[in-house]
Amino acid sequence: MTSAHPASPSGAPGDAYIHNIGYRHYDGPRLGRAYARRSLFSQSLRGSYGLGRSAKSKVLPLLLLVAMCLPAAIMVAVAVVTKAQALPVGYSRYAVFLQAVIGLYLAAQAPQSVSRDLRFKSIPLYFSRPIERVDYVASKFAAMAAALFILSGLPLLILYVGALLAKLDFLEQTKGLAQGLVAVVLLSLLFAGIGLVVSAVTPRRGFGVAAVIAVLTIPYGAVSAVQGIAFVQGHESAVGWLGLFSPITLIDGVQSTFLGGSSSFPNSLAPTTGAGFVYLLVTLAVIVGCYALLMRRYRKAGL
């Protein structure tokens, strides 16, 4: 910063000063919307595991990641030592088996992904050029789904490596891994959509956490209870259809019908092939519906 004249000790009104503060026109590269989307995705994904945040923010997601991987490591150790002929839990069923851990992770991380932006009114800053509403929603959705995929997919890789070390059939294990990854992709997209929609309703993170837990657990508990009653009363055909009304039983129905897994329904009753297609269509419809609801939620920049 320069001045045209030295400062006047008297500070007389007639004295004039010209200051050059050095503003210049930006001539560098303009990275555009694609770069903004990638940056928002990367920042959101890193934040889901506490990276770039305080140390205490890393504790819960990393503990839950360990909790997801530890049973797989134990199963691998048992299979290697005992020279088992098969893994105790199939690849496509593993995420269903540890649904509680996935639910806790989603309840903890989905609100922090979107609630703070709503609470601190930072949405208008995101929606300034070049980023648009679709970029924000797509980046947040993809980041949450990717975080869940890492959480649910890493244990499958541990199981796969352990199965090969136990000298189980390579082709069978590779097929099982592929089926398990498909199940994990569907679960990640479904849970990410549900978690973000619920979390975007309120700027209060605590309310978001409680709401996500309620949405995941209450329908599952109700469906499981009604399925048990229907089975006891001899209405076995209704057991498969009742699973359409809970997120985790939707994934359970798809994986047990098409992905070689066993069912968690009473007496391990899996949906019929026709019902399985309905499960798959409903799962995809819920994923698309959640994305549409998020787009509607962020229709106005000044939320």
Phi, psi and chi 1 to 4 in degrees:
 res  aa     phi    psi   chi1   chi2   chi3   chi4
   1 MET       -  129.1 -179.7  173.3   65.5      -
   2 THR  -123.1  156.9   60.5      -      -      -
   3 SER  -124.1  149.6   60.4      -      -      -
   4 ALA   -75.2  -31.8      -      -      -      -
   5 HIS  -134.7  151.9  -59.4  -75.2      -      -
   6 PRO   -65.6  155.0   23.0  -33.0      -      -
   7 ALA   -63.7  138.4      -      -      -      -
   8 SER   -87.9  124.6  172.0      -      -      -
   9 PRO   -63.1  -28.7   22.0  -31.7      -      -
  10 SER   -78.9  -23.8   62.0      -      -      -
  11 GLY    62.9   38.5      -      -      -      -
  12 ALA   -65.7  145.8      -      -      -      -
  13 PRO   -60.8  -24.8  -21.5   31.8      -      -
  14 GLY   -78.7  -14.1      -      -      -      -
  15 ASP   -71.4  139.1  -66.6  -20.3      -      -
  16 ALA  -123.9  143.9      -      -      -      -
  17 TYR  -130.7  139.6  -60.1   95.6      -      -
  18 ILE  -117.6  121.6  -59.4  174.5      -      -
  19 HIS  -112.6  129.3  -62.0  -79.7      -      -
  20 ASN  -100.0  104.4  176.6   13.2      -      -
  21 ILE   -90.9    4.1   59.3  176.5      -      -
  22 GLY    81.3   22.4      -      -      -      -
  23 TYR   -66.9  134.5  -74.6  138.1      -      -
  24 ARG  -135.2  152.1  -65.5 -179.3 -178.5  179.1
  25 HIS   -71.3  137.1  179.3   70.8      -      -
  26 TYR   -77.2  122.6  177.8   73.4      -      -
  27 ASP  -113.6    8.8  -64.3  -39.6      -      -
  28 GLY   -78.9 -176.9      -      -      -      -
  29 PRO   -69.8  144.5   26.0  -34.5      -      -
  30 ARG  -104.1  112.0  -57.1 -158.9  176.8  -99.1
  31 LEU   -79.6  -22.8  -58.8  176.7      -      -
  32 GLY    77.3 -169.1      -      -      -      -
  33 ARG   -67.8  -37.4  -70.9  175.3   58.6 -173.3
  34 ALA   -61.5  -42.2      -      -      -      -
  35 TYR   -66.6  -39.3  177.4   80.1      -      -
  36 ALA   -63.6  -41.1      -      -      -      -
  37 ARG   -62.8  -46.2  -76.9 -165.3  -60.5  -92.3
  38 ARG   -62.5  -40.6  -68.6 -166.1  -59.9  -90.0
  39 SER   -65.6  -43.3  -61.8      -      -      -
  40 LEU   -66.4  -39.5 -176.4   56.8      -      -
  41 PHE   -62.5  -48.2  168.7   82.0      -      -
  42 SER   -63.3  -44.3  174.0      -      -      -
  43 GLN   -63.7  -40.2  179.9  -93.8  -22.2      -
  44 SER   -70.1  -40.7  -59.9      -      -      -
  45 LEU   -65.7  -44.4  177.9   57.6      -      -
  46 ARG   -61.7  -41.0  -75.1  166.7   52.7   84.4
  47 GLY   -64.4  -27.3      -      -      -      -
  48 SER   -67.1  -19.1  -64.4      -      -      -
  49 TYR  -116.5   16.3  -75.6   94.8      -      -
  50 GLY    77.0    7.1      -      -      -      -
  51 LEU   -73.2  132.4  -58.3  178.5      -      -
  52 GLY    81.5    6.6      -      -      -      -
  53 ARG  -120.3 -173.4  -60.8  169.1   59.4 -162.1
  54 SER   -67.4  164.4   62.4      -      -      -
  55 ALA   -62.9  -39.7      -      -      -      -
  56 LYS   -67.7  -21.8   66.7  178.0 -177.5  179.8
  57 SER   -72.3  -19.4  -60.7      -      -      -
  58 LYS   -86.5  -18.7  -59.6  177.1  175.9   65.9
  59 VAL   -64.4  -55.2  173.8      -      -      -
  60 LEU   -64.6  -50.3 -178.3   59.1      -      -
  61 PRO   -61.6  -36.9   17.6  -29.7      -      -
  62 LEU   -71.7  -36.0  -66.5 -179.7      -      -
  63 LEU   -63.1  -41.3  -78.8  177.7      -      -
  64 LEU   -68.7  -34.4  -67.3  175.6      -      -
  65 LEU   -64.4  -41.8 -178.6   61.2      -      -
  66 VAL   -63.7  -41.3  170.8      -      -      -
  67 ALA   -63.2  -31.5      -      -      -      -
  68 MET   -73.4  -36.4  -78.2  -67.6  -65.7      -
  69 CYS   -86.4  -27.5  -65.6      -      -      -
  70 LEU   -60.8  -46.3 -174.1   58.6      -      -
  71 PRO   -59.7  -36.5  -24.6   35.0      -      -
  72 ALA   -64.2  -41.8      -      -      -      -
  73 ALA   -64.3  -39.6      -      -      -      -
  74 ILE   -65.1  -44.0  -65.7  174.1      -      -
  75 MET   -60.3  -40.4  -67.2  176.9 -168.5      -
  76 VAL   -64.0  -45.3  163.1      -      -      -
  77 ALA   -61.7  -42.3      -      -      -      -
  78 VAL   -64.7  -42.6  171.2      -      -      -
  79 ALA   -64.2  -37.9      -      -      -      -
  80 VAL   -70.8  -45.0  171.1      -      -      -
  81 VAL   -67.8  -44.2  171.4      -      -      -
  82 THR   -87.3   -4.3   61.9      -      -      -
  83 LYS    55.1   48.4  -62.0 -178.8 -179.6 -179.9
  84 ALA   -66.5  155.2      -      -      -      -
  85 GLN   -90.2   -9.0  -59.9  -58.8  -48.5      -
  86 ALA  -158.3  158.5      -      -      -      -
  87 LEU   -76.2  147.7  -66.2  171.6      -      -
  88 PRO   -62.3  -32.9  -19.6   30.2      -      -
  89 VAL  -128.3  133.4  176.5      -      -      -
  90 GLY   -69.6  158.5      -      -      -      -
  91 TYR   -60.3  -46.2  -67.0   96.2      -      -
  92 SER   -74.0  -16.1   61.0      -      -      -
  93 ARG   -96.1  -11.2  179.8  165.9  161.8   68.1
  94 TYR   -61.4  -43.7 -171.5   86.1      -      -
  95 ALA   -65.2  -36.7      -      -      -      -
  96 VAL   -65.7  -38.5  177.5      -      -      -
  97 PHE   -62.1  -35.0  179.2   66.2      -      -
  98 LEU  -111.5   36.9  -70.7  173.3      -      -
  99 GLN   -60.3  -32.6   57.3  174.4  -64.7      -
 100 ALA   -62.9  -40.5      -      -      -      -
 101 VAL   -65.9  -43.2  178.6      -      -      -
 102 ILE   -63.0  -41.2  -59.8  173.8      -      -
 103 GLY   -62.6  -41.7      -      -      -      -
 104 LEU   -63.7  -41.2  -73.6  175.1      -      -
 105 TYR   -62.7  -45.7  178.5   87.1      -      -
 106 LEU   -62.6  -43.3 -179.1   67.1      -      -
 107 ALA   -63.7  -31.2      -      -      -      -
 108 ALA   -80.6  -36.4      -      -      -      -
 109 GLN  -100.5  -30.2  -59.1  -52.9  -42.2      -
 110 ALA   -62.0  -45.5      -      -      -      -
 111 PRO   -62.6  -39.1  -25.4   36.3      -      -
 112 GLN   -68.0  -21.7   78.5   85.6   20.4      -
 113 SER   -73.1  -33.9  180.0      -      -      -
 114 VAL  -123.8  -28.4  -64.6      -      -      -
 115 SER   -66.1  -37.7  -63.9      -      -      -
 116 ARG   -65.2  -36.6  -69.2 -169.4  -56.3  171.4
 117 ASP   -63.2  -37.6  -68.1  -18.4      -      -
 118 LEU   -72.7  -41.1  -65.6  170.7      -      -
 119 ARG   -66.2  -41.7 -177.7  177.1 -178.4 -178.1
 120 PHE   -96.2   11.5  -63.2  109.9      -      -
 121 LYS    56.1   39.0  -53.2  -73.1 -174.4 -177.2
 122 SER   -92.2   -1.3   57.8      -      -      -
 123 ILE   -58.9  -44.0  -60.6  -63.7      -      -
 124 PRO   -58.6  -30.3  -24.9   35.2      -      -
 125 LEU   -67.6  -40.4  -61.6  177.9      -      -
 126 TYR   -64.1  -40.4  -77.3  116.7      -      -
 127 PHE   -81.7    2.4  -70.9  174.8      -      -
 128 SER   -68.2  158.0  -59.1      -      -      -
 129 ARG   -56.7  147.5  -67.5 -171.4  -58.6  170.9
 130 PRO   -92.5   -6.2   34.1  -34.5      -      -
 131 ILE   -75.3  146.2 -160.3  171.0      -      -
 132 GLU  -124.1  176.6  -63.7 -176.6    4.7      -
 133 ARG   -57.4  -45.3  175.3  167.5   54.5  111.4
 134 VAL   -63.6  -33.7   64.0      -      -      -
 135 ASP   -66.9  -42.8  -58.0  -43.2      -      -
 136 TYR   -63.1  -49.8 -179.4   87.6      -      -
 137 VAL   -63.8  -46.6  172.3      -      -      -
 138 ALA   -62.5  -40.1      -      -      -      -
 139 SER   -68.2  -44.1  -62.6      -      -      -
 140 LYS   -65.9  -42.5  -71.0  -69.3 -176.1  177.8
 141 PHE   -62.7  -48.3 -159.7  122.1      -      -
 142 ALA   -64.7  -38.2      -      -      -      -
 143 ALA   -66.9  -42.3      -      -      -      -
 144 MET   -67.2  -40.7 -167.0   71.5 -105.1      -
 145 ALA   -65.0  -40.0      -      -      -      -
 146 ALA   -65.5  -39.5      -      -      -      -
 147 ALA   -63.4  -41.8      -      -      -      -
 148 LEU   -67.8  -35.0  -71.3  170.4      -      -
 149 PHE   -64.8  -40.6 -179.7   79.4      -      -
 150 ILE   -63.2  -45.5  -67.2  171.5      -      -
 151 LEU   -60.4  -41.4 -178.5   75.7      -      -
 152 SER   -92.7  -23.5  -54.4      -      -      -
 153 GLY   -87.6  -30.8      -      -      -      -
 154 LEU   -60.2  -42.7 -176.2   58.3      -      -
 155 PRO   -61.7  -30.5  -22.5   32.9      -      -
 156 LEU   -66.5  -37.7  -58.5 -171.8      -      -
 157 LEU   -65.5  -37.2  -66.0  178.8      -      -
 158 ILE   -63.2  -44.3  -64.8  174.5      -      -
 159 LEU   -61.1  -40.9  -74.8  176.1      -      -
 160 TYR   -65.8  -47.7  179.8   69.9      -      -
 161 VAL   -62.5  -41.6  172.4      -      -      -
 162 GLY   -65.0  -38.0      -      -      -      -
 163 ALA   -63.9  -38.7      -      -      -      -
 164 LEU   -68.9  -37.2  -63.3 -176.2      -      -
 165 LEU   -65.4  -31.8  -69.1  175.6      -      -
 166 ALA   -80.2    2.5      -      -      -      -
 167 LYS    63.4   37.6  -61.3 -178.9  179.5  179.8
 168 LEU   -79.5  164.0  -59.9 -177.5      -      -
 169 ASP   -58.0  126.5 -175.3   72.3      -      -
 170 PHE   -64.9  -48.2  173.5   78.6      -      -
 171 LEU   -65.1  -41.0  -67.5  178.7      -      -
 172 GLU   -64.5  -41.5 -179.3 -179.7   -8.4      -
 173 GLN   -70.7  -36.7  -62.1  -54.8  -47.0      -
 174 THR   -66.4  -41.3  -58.0      -      -      -
 175 LYS   -63.0  -43.0  178.0 -177.1  176.9 -178.7
 176 GLY   -62.5  -40.3      -      -      -      -
 177 LEU   -62.9  -44.1  174.9   64.0      -      -
 178 ALA   -61.4  -42.9      -      -      -      -
 179 GLN   -64.0  -40.3  -68.0  172.8  -29.6      -
 180 GLY   -64.7  -38.7      -      -      -      -
 181 LEU   -67.1  -36.4  -69.1  177.3      -      -
 182 VAL   -62.9  -43.9  171.6      -      -      -
 183 ALA   -61.6  -40.1      -      -      -      -
 184 VAL   -67.7  -38.3  164.2      -      -      -
 185 VAL   -61.1  -47.3  167.7      -      -      -
 186 LEU   -62.2  -44.4  -72.3  174.7      -      -
 187 LEU   -62.4  -42.4 -178.7  144.4      -      -
 188 SER   -63.7  -44.5  -59.9      -      -      -
 189 LEU   -65.8  -43.1  -68.7  171.9      -      -
 190 LEU   -65.6  -49.7  178.8   64.3      -      -
 191 PHE   -67.6  -37.4  -84.7   39.5      -      -
 192 ALA   -62.4  -44.9      -      -      -      -
 193 GLY   -61.9  -47.5      -      -      -      -
 194 ILE   -63.9  -46.1  -66.8  173.0      -      -
 195 GLY   -62.5  -41.6      -      -      -      -
 196 LEU   -71.7  -38.6  -69.4  177.0      -      -
 197 VAL   -62.1  -47.1  166.3      -      -      -
 198 VAL   -64.2  -42.3  173.1      -      -      -
 199 SER   -69.6  -30.3  -59.1      -      -      -
 200 ALA   -76.1   -7.8      -      -      -      -
 201 VAL   -72.1  -33.5  172.2      -      -      -
 202 THR  -130.1  142.6  173.2      -      -      -
 203 PRO   -78.9   -6.7   28.2  -34.1      -      -
 204 ARG   -86.5  116.2  -60.5  -68.9 -176.8 -179.5
 205 ARG   -63.2  -40.0 -177.5 -178.9  177.8 -175.2
 206 GLY   -60.7  -42.0      -      -      -      -
 207 PHE   -64.4  -38.2  -68.5  161.3      -      -
 208 GLY   -63.4  -41.7      -      -      -      -
 209 VAL   -61.0  -48.4  170.9      -      -      -
 210 ALA   -64.1  -38.8      -      -      -      -
 211 ALA   -67.3  -40.8      -      -      -      -
 212 VAL   -64.1  -44.3  171.2      -      -      -
 213 ILE   -60.4  -42.7  -67.9  175.6      -      -
 214 ALA   -64.3  -42.9      -      -      -      -
 215 VAL   -65.2  -32.2  167.5      -      -      -
 216 LEU   -83.9  -37.8  -67.3 -179.8      -      -
 217 THR   -90.4  -40.6   57.6      -      -      -
 218 ILE   -63.8  -49.7  -66.7  176.6      -      -
 219 PRO   -61.6  -38.6  -23.4   34.4      -      -
 220 TYR   -63.8  -44.2  174.8   71.5      -      -
 221 GLY   -63.9  -41.1      -      -      -      -
 222 ALA   -66.4  -44.6      -      -      -      -
 223 VAL   -63.5  -43.9  166.3      -      -      -
 224 SER   -61.9  -41.0  -61.8      -      -      -
 225 ALA   -65.8  -45.7      -      -      -      -
 226 VAL   -67.6  -36.5  176.0      -      -      -
 227 GLN   -61.6  -42.3  -77.9 -179.7  -35.6      -
 228 GLY   -62.7  -41.6      -      -      -      -
 229 ILE   -64.8  -43.7  -65.5  171.9      -      -
 230 ALA   -62.7  -38.4      -      -      -      -
 231 PHE   -67.6  -43.3  176.1   74.8      -      -
 232 VAL   -63.3  -36.9  169.9      -      -      -
 233 GLN   -83.1    3.7  -66.2 -177.6  -10.6      -
 234 GLY    87.0    9.8      -      -      -      -
 235 HIS   -94.5   64.1  -57.8  -67.6      -      -
 236 GLU   -66.0  -30.7  -64.1 -176.5   -2.6      -
 237 SER   -66.0  -24.7   59.7      -      -      -
 238 ALA   -80.6  -19.6      -      -      -      -
 239 VAL   -59.3  -45.9  170.9      -      -      -
 240 GLY   -64.6  -39.8      -      -      -      -
 241 TRP   -71.9  -29.0  -66.0  105.9      -      -
 242 LEU   -65.6  -24.2  -71.6  169.0      -      -
 243 GLY   -67.3   -7.7      -      -      -      -
 244 LEU   -71.6  -10.0  -67.6  169.6      -      -
 245 PHE  -106.4   20.3  -60.2   98.3      -      -
 246 SER  -145.7  138.5  164.9      -      -      -
 247 PRO   -57.2  -48.1  -25.4   34.3      -      -
 248 ILE   -72.0  -32.7 -167.8   62.2      -      -
 249 THR   -73.4  -23.9   51.7      -      -      -
 250 LEU   -61.0  -49.5  -86.6  175.2      -      -
 251 ILE   -64.9  -38.6  -60.7  -60.8      -      -
 252 ASP   -61.1  -42.7 -164.7    0.9      -      -
 253 GLY   -65.0  -39.7      -      -      -      -
 254 VAL   -67.3  -46.8  172.4      -      -      -
 255 GLN   -69.9  -32.9   64.9   89.0   23.2      -
 256 SER   -77.0  -22.9   61.3      -      -      -
 257 THR   -87.9  -44.2  -54.6      -      -      -
 258 PHE  -114.5  -17.4  -59.9  112.6      -      -
 259 LEU  -115.5   19.9  -59.6  174.9      -      -
 260 GLY    74.6   13.0      -      -      -      -
 261 GLY   -94.4  169.3      -      -      -      -
 262 SER   -96.1  156.4   58.6      -      -      -
 263 SER   -91.7  149.3  174.0      -      -      -
 264 SER   -93.0    2.0  -61.3      -      -      -
 265 PHE   -68.4  162.1  -62.6  168.2      -      -
 266 PRO   -52.7  133.9  -28.0   35.7      -      -
 267 ASN    59.3   23.6 -156.9   33.2      -      -
 268 SER    56.2   33.4  -61.2      -      -      -
 269 LEU   -73.8  113.4  -68.7  174.3      -      -
 270 ALA   -91.1  151.8      -      -      -      -
 271 PRO   -61.8  153.2  -20.4   31.7      -      -
 272 THR   -67.6  169.5   62.8      -      -      -
 273 THR   -60.8  -41.3  -57.6      -      -      -
 274 GLY   -62.7  -44.0      -      -      -      -
 275 ALA   -65.4  -33.3      -      -      -      -
 276 GLY   -61.2  -39.9      -      -      -      -
 277 PHE   -64.2  -36.3  -80.8  107.0      -      -
 278 VAL   -64.6  -42.2  176.6      -      -      -
 279 TYR   -57.3  -46.3  -90.3   74.8      -      -
 280 LEU   -64.1  -43.6 -179.7   59.1      -      -
 281 LEU   -64.8  -41.2  -70.0  176.0      -      -
 282 VAL   -65.3  -40.6  170.8      -      -      -
 283 THR   -59.8  -48.1  -59.3      -      -      -
 284 LEU   -64.8  -37.9  -64.0  176.6      -      -
 285 ALA   -64.7  -39.9      -      -      -      -
 286 VAL   -65.9  -40.2  172.5      -      -      -
 287 ILE   -61.2  -48.7  -66.7  170.5      -      -
 288 VAL   -64.9  -39.8  173.5      -      -      -
 289 GLY   -63.2  -39.6      -      -      -      -
 290 CYS   -63.7  -40.9  -72.0      -      -      -
 291 TYR   -62.6  -42.9 -177.1   84.6      -      -
 292 ALA   -63.9  -39.7      -      -      -      -
 293 LEU   -65.8  -37.1  -72.5  173.6      -      -
 294 LEU   -65.3  -41.2  -75.7  171.5      -      -
 295 MET   -61.4  -40.1  -70.7  -68.2  -67.5      -
 296 ARG   -66.9  -40.0 -178.3 -178.6  177.9   85.7
 297 ARG   -62.0  -37.4  177.2   69.2  177.2   94.7
 298 TYR  -100.4   28.8  -69.2  100.4      -      -
 299 ARG   -65.3  -36.7  179.0  173.2  -64.0  174.1
 300 LYS  -102.0  133.8  -64.0 -178.8  179.5  179.5
 301 ALA   -71.9  -29.4      -      -      -      -
 302 GLY   -89.4   43.6      -      -      -      -
 303 LEU   -67.3      -  -70.5  171.6      -      -
